[in-house]
């Protein structure tokens, strides 16, 4: 058995202890705490909630563009996925709107010979 381990244990029982920390990497323990929103982070939470309310994708995209992920790099993938989802949703909405406006169905009119398209 290593003698240092038993010595450290005696010091710990006396109330003496040392903080284990990497002197070269000072932010090592910063990301030990769990992410908000049930541990999945604001990015992935917004991504999932965006299927119910697409405005959440735009909110998370805004957070991505102001570099919110510098506070916690674990948020980067979730926020980036919201940017992709917001882009796809915007493109789909734009194509749908243009299709409805340009290919507006002509109303049917009754004539003496039957039903025909107006125009």
N, C-alpha and C positions, 0 to 999 in steps of 0.2 A: 504494500500500500504506500502511496506517495505521502511523504511526511508533510509536505506543504498543504495538502488538502485538509489534513487533520488539524494543522495549526490555524488555517483559515476558519475552520469550523469552530475552534475555541474562541477565536476573536469575534466571530459572529454571535456566539452565545453571550459574550460579554457586552454586546451592544456595539462593538466596533465593526465597521464594514467599510469597504471602498466601492466607489461607483465604477462599474466596468464600462469603459467608454473608449472608443477609438479616437485617439488624438488627431489623426489625420483627417478623418471623416466626421465632422462635428454634427451633421444633420442625420446621422445614422438612425437615431431613435425617433425622428420626427414622424415617420410614417407607420409607427407601431399602432396608432389608434385606428379604429375601424372607420370606414367611409360613412358619410351621412346617408340617409334614406335607406335604411335596412341593410347597410353594408355594400350596396351596389353603386353608390356615388350619385351625384346629381346628374351626370351625363347619361348613364344607363337608365336611371329612373325617368328622366325626361324623354329618352328614346321610347321606353315602353308606354309611358303615359301619352306620348304623341299620337299613338294609334287611336286614342279616345279623343284627344284634343290636340290637333296638329300645331297649335300655337306654341306648345311646349318645345317643339323642334326648333322654332325660330328663337325662342328664349335661350335655349342651350347653344344655338349657333352664335348668338350674340356673345354669350359667355366665352365661346371658343375664340371668337375674333378679338376679344379684349384680353386674351391670353390668361384666362382664369386658371388654366392648368399649371401655371407657374407656382401657384400656391400648393398644389398637390399633383404631381405628374401622373398619378394613377387615374385621374379624371380625363386625361387626354383622349383615350380611345372612345369613351362614351360620348364626349362632346363632339368628336369628329364624326361619329356615326350619326349624330343628330344633324350635322351639316349636310351629310349625304342624304338623309331622309328628307330634310327640308328642301333640298335641291330637286329631288325626284318628285316630291309632292307639288312643288311650284311648277315644274315642267308639265306634269300631268294636268294640273288645273289650267294652265295656259293653253295646252292643246285642246282640252275639253271646251274651254270658253271660245277659242277661235273656231272650232268645229261647229259649235252651236250657233254662233253668230253668222258665219259664212255659209253654212249649209242649212240655213233655216228652212224647214219644210213649208211648202206653199199650201195655203188653205184650200180645201176642196170646195167647189161650188156646184150647186145643183143646176143642171141645164134641162132643156126639154128632152134631150137624148139620153140623159142619165147623169152620172157623176163624172166631173172632169176637174183637172187641176187648173187653178187660176193662172193666168199669165198670158 
